[in-house]
Amino acid sequence: MSEPLETYKLGKIQVTVTPTDRPNKLLIECFDGEYRAEFTASEYEFQNYRRLMNQKITQAFASERDSG
């Protein structure tokens, strides 16, 4: 597994960004201590739509907690 390019917190959610074997694709891993999610995004998406991506991560974890 590659070293993370970046790690940061979104409230309680720890986000880790790691390169993948696919060119220009990143693995985004999210964990809030209870729920874990991961998805891939292009480098372009991560750089240019990071704010939107972070909003979607926060909303997804909030709805998961509400439904659980």
Backbone as JSON Lines, residues from 0, in Angstrom:
{"i":0,"aa":"M","n":[0.85,-1.18,0.0],"ca":[0.0,0.0,0.0],"c":[0.89,1.24,0.0]}
{"i":1,"aa":"S","n":[0.52,2.23,-0.74],"ca":[1.27,3.47,-0.85],"c":[1.11,4.31,0.41]}
{"i":2,"aa":"E","n":[2.06,5.19,0.61],"ca":[1.98,6.15,1.69],"c":[0.87,7.16,1.38]}
{"i":3,"aa":"P","n":[0.12,7.6,2.38],"ca":[-0.92,8.61,2.13],"c":[-0.33,9.91,1.59]}
{"i":4,"aa":"L","n":[-1.04,10.5,0.64],"ca":[-0.65,11.82,0.13],"c":[-1.06,12.89,1.13]}
{"i":5,"aa":"E","n":[-2.18,12.64,1.79],"ca":[-2.73,13.64,2.69],"c":[-3.68,12.97,3.67]}
{"i":6,"aa":"T","n":[-3.73,13.48,4.88],"ca":[-4.73,13.08,5.86],"c":[-5.26,14.36,6.5]}
{"i":7,"aa":"Y","n":[-6.57,14.36,6.76],"ca":[-7.17,15.52,7.41],"c":[-8.45,15.1,8.09]}
{"i":8,"aa":"K","n":[-8.97,15.98,8.94],"ca":[-10.19,15.71,9.69],"c":[-11.33,16.58,9.18]}
{"i":9,"aa":"L","n":[-12.5,15.97,9.1],"ca":[-13.76,16.68,8.82],"c":[-14.62,16.46,10.06]}
{"i":10,"aa":"G","n":[-14.48,17.3,11.04],"ca":[-15.16,17.06,12.31],"c":[-14.58,15.79,12.92]}
{"i":11,"aa":"K","n":[-15.43,14.78,13.16],"ca":[-14.98,13.5,13.72],"c":[-14.43,12.56,12.65]}
{"i":12,"aa":"I","n":[-14.61,12.88,11.4],"ca":[-14.25,11.97,10.3],"c":[-12.79,12.17,9.9]}
{"i":13,"aa":"Q","n":[-12.02,11.08,9.96],"ca":[-10.62,11.1,9.52],"c":[-10.61,10.72,8.04]}
{"i":14,"aa":"V","n":[-10.05,11.56,7.2],"ca":[-9.99,11.32,5.76],"c":[-8.52,11.07,5.38]}
{"i":15,"aa":"T","n":[-8.28,9.99,4.64],"ca":[-6.94,9.64,4.18],"c":[-6.98,9.52,2.66]}
{"i":16,"aa":"V","n":[-6.07,10.2,2.0],"ca":[-6.0,10.2,0.53],"c":[-4.71,9.48,0.13]}
{"i":17,"aa":"T","n":[-4.87,8.41,-0.66],"ca":[-3.74,7.56,-1.04],"c":[-3.76,7.34,-2.55]}
{"i":18,"aa":"P","n":[-2.6,7.35,-3.22],"ca":[-2.58,7.02,-4.64],"c":[-2.97,5.55,-4.86]}
{"i":19,"aa":"T","n":[-3.5,5.25,-6.04],"ca":[-3.84,3.87,-6.39],"c":[-2.91,3.4,-7.5]}
{"i":20,"aa":"D","n":[-3.08,2.15,-7.9],"ca":[-2.3,1.61,-9.01],"c":[-2.73,2.19,-10.35]}
{"i":21,"aa":"R","n":[-3.93,2.74,-10.39],"ca":[-4.45,3.32,-11.63],"c":[-3.94,4.74,-11.77]}
{"i":22,"aa":"P","n":[-3.48,5.12,-12.94],"ca":[-2.97,6.48,-13.14],"c":[-4.03,7.54,-12.85]}
{"i":23,"aa":"N","n":[-3.62,8.59,-12.17],"ca":[-4.47,9.75,-11.86],"c":[-5.69,9.42,-11.01]}
{"i":24,"aa":"K","n":[-5.69,8.28,-10.32],"ca":[-6.8,7.93,-9.43],"c":[-6.3,7.89,-7.99]}
{"i":25,"aa":"L","n":[-7.14,8.39,-7.09],"ca":[-6.82,8.42,-5.67],"c":[-7.87,7.63,-4.89]}
{"i":26,"aa":"L","n":[-7.45,6.98,-3.83],"ca":[-8.37,6.29,-2.93],"c":[-8.63,7.23,-1.76]}
{"i":27,"aa":"I","n":[-9.9,7.51,-1.51],"ca":[-10.32,8.37,-0.42],"c":[-10.95,7.46,0.63]}
{"i":28,"aa":"E","n":[-10.34,7.37,1.81],"ca":[-10.84,6.55,2.9],"c":[-11.33,7.46,4.02]}
{"i":29,"aa":"C","n":[-12.51,7.14,4.55],"ca":[-13.13,7.96,5.59],"c":[-13.53,7.06,6.75]}
{"i":30,"aa":"F","n":[-13.24,7.52,7.98],"ca":[-13.56,6.72,9.16],"c":[-13.86,7.67,10.32]}
{"i":31,"aa":"D","n":[-15.01,7.46,10.98],"ca":[-15.38,8.34,12.1],"c":[-15.33,7.62,13.44]}
{"i":32,"aa":"G","n":[-14.67,6.47,13.5],"ca":[-14.59,5.71,14.73],"c":[-15.62,4.59,14.77]}
{"i":33,"aa":"E","n":[-16.67,4.72,13.97],"ca":[-17.72,3.7,13.91],"c":[-17.97,3.23,12.48]}
{"i":34,"aa":"Y","n":[-18.13,4.17,11.57],"ca":[-18.43,3.85,10.18],"c":[-17.19,4.1,9.32]}
{"i":35,"aa":"R","n":[-17.01,3.26,8.31],"ca":[-15.9,3.4,7.37],"c":[-16.47,3.42,5.95]}
{"i":36,"aa":"A","n":[-15.89,4.28,5.12],"ca":[-16.29,4.35,3.72],"c":[-15.06,4.63,2.9]}
{"i":37,"aa":"E","n":[-15.07,4.17,1.66],"ca":[-13.97,4.48,0.75],"c":[-14.5,4.57,-0.66]}
{"i":38,"aa":"F","n":[-13.82,5.39,-1.46],"ca":[-14.18,5.56,-2.85],"c":[-12.97,6.09,-3.59]}
{"i":39,"aa":"T","n":[-13.02,6.04,-4.92],"ca":[-11.92,6.59,-5.71],"c":[-12.38,7.9,-6.37]}
{"i":40,"aa":"A","n":[-11.4,8.75,-6.6],"ca":[-11.65,10.02,-7.28],"c":[-10.43,10.31,-8.13]}
{"i":41,"aa":"S","n":[-10.62,11.04,-9.19],"ca":[-9.47,11.44,-10.0],"c":[-8.73,12.55,-9.27]}
{"i":42,"aa":"E","n":[-7.46,12.73,-9.63],"ca":[-6.69,13.83,-9.05],"c":[-7.37,15.16,-9.35]}
{"i":43,"aa":"Y","n":[-7.91,15.29,-10.55],"ca":[-8.61,16.52,-10.95],"c":[-9.81,16.78,-10.03]}
{"i":44,"aa":"E","n":[-10.63,15.73,-9.81],"ca":[-11.79,15.88,-8.93],"c":[-11.37,16.29,-7.53]}
{"i":45,"aa":"F","n":[-10.32,15.65,-7.02],"ca":[-9.87,15.94,-5.66],"c":[-9.38,17.38,-5.55]}
{"i":46,"aa":"Q","n":[-8.62,17.83,-6.53],"ca":[-8.06,19.18,-6.48],"c":[-9.12,20.25,-6.72]}
{"i":47,"aa":"N","n":[-10.04,20.02,-7.64],"ca":[-10.97,21.06,-8.05],"c":[-12.36,20.99,-7.41]}
{"i":48,"aa":"Y","n":[-12.72,19.83,-6.88],"ca":[-14.05,19.67,-6.29],"c":[-13.95,19.19,-4.85]}
{"i":49,"aa":"R","n":[-12.85,19.49,-4.2],"ca":[-12.61,19.0,-2.84],"c":[-13.69,19.49,-1.87]}
{"i":50,"aa":"R","n":[-14.07,20.75,-1.96],"ca":[-15.08,21.28,-1.04],"c":[-16.4,20.52,-1.19]}
{"i":51,"aa":"L","n":[-16.83,20.28,-2.42],"ca":[-18.06,19.53,-2.67],"c":[-17.92,18.09,-2.16]}
{"i":52,"aa":"M","n":[-16.78,17.47,-2.43],"ca":[-16.53,16.11,-1.98],"c":[-16.61,16.05,-0.45]}
{"i":53,"aa":"N","n":[-16.01,17.01,0.24],"ca":[-16.04,17.04,1.7],"c":[-17.46,17.21,2.22]}
{"i":54,"aa":"Q","n":[-18.27,18.03,1.55],"ca":[-19.67,18.19,1.95],"c":[-20.42,16.87,1.81]}
{"i":55,"aa":"K","n":[-20.18,16.16,0.72],"ca":[-20.86,14.88,0.49],"c":[-20.43,13.84,1.53]}
{"i":56,"aa":"I","n":[-19.14,13.82,1.88],"ca":[-18.65,12.89,2.91],"c":[-19.36,13.18,4.23]}
{"i":57,"aa":"T","n":[-19.39,14.44,4.63],"ca":[-20.01,14.84,5.89],"c":[-21.5,14.47,5.9]}
{"i":58,"aa":"Q","n":[-22.21,14.72,4.8],"ca":[-23.63,14.4,4.72],"c":[-23.87,12.9,4.76]}
{"i":59,"aa":"A","n":[-23.03,12.13,4.09],"ca":[-23.19,10.67,4.07],"c":[-23.0,10.08,5.47]}
{"i":60,"aa":"F","n":[-22.0,10.57,6.2],"ca":[-21.78,10.06,7.55],"c":[-22.9,10.5,8.49]}
{"i":61,"aa":"A","n":[-23.41,11.71,8.31],"ca":[-24.51,12.19,9.15],"c":[-25.75,11.34,8.92]}
{"i":62,"aa":"S","n":[-26.05,11.03,7.66],"ca":[-27.26,10.22,7.38],"c":[-27.06,8.79,7.85]}
{"i":63,"aa":"E","n":[-25.83,8.26,7.81],"ca":[-25.56,6.91,8.31],"c":[-25.8,6.87,9.82]}
{"i":64,"aa":"R","n":[-25.35,7.88,10.53],"ca":[-25.56,7.93,11.99],"c":[-27.05,8.07,12.3]}
{"i":65,"aa":"D","n":[-27.76,8.87,11.53],"ca":[-29.2,9.07,11.76],"c":[-29.99,7.8,11.53]}
{"i":66,"aa":"S","n":[-29.58,7.0,10.52],"ca":[-30.34,5.78,10.2],"c":[-29.93,4.6,11.08]}
{"i":67,"aa":"G","n":[-28.76,4.7,11.73],"ca":[-28.25,3.58,12.54],"c":[-28.79,3.61,13.88]}
